[in-house]
Amino acid sequence: MSNHEKLEDLVIDVFLLEPEEFHHDLRRDEVDTWDSLGIVSMAVGIQDVFGYHFTPDEATSVDSIKAIISLLEQNGISFDE
């Protein structure tokens, strides 16, 4: 499973989305469940799936799927599949 697929599965699971609702341009303001609890759940999921621990500032600053990918890539996790 590619890192894109892992992230997609995680986002769908954490934010209780239907698969067809996911897209790589998805932003926080489009997802009702991307709230403070969702941010914590996403940070825990990122750590479980990718082994990367978001700082509190990182967790609260990411506002899109692209921002999550960018942050993970900056920390050595490749999305170039």
URMOMO-V821517 format. One record per backbone hydrogen bond with DSSP energy under -1.0 kcal/mol. CO is the residue of the C=O (numbers start at 0). NH is the residue of the N-H. If there is no record, write none. Layout:
# URMOMO-V821517
CO NH
CO NH
This chain:
# URMOMO-V821517
1 5
2 6
3 7
4 8
5 9
6 10
7 11
8 12
9 13
10 14
11 16
17 20
18 21
22 25
25 64
26 29
27 30
30 33
32 34
34 38
35 39
36 40
37 41
38 42
39 43
40 44
41 45
42 46
43 47
44 48
45 49
46 50
54 58
55 59
56 60
57 61
62 27
63 67
64 68
65 69
66 70
67 71
68 72
69 73
71 76
72 75
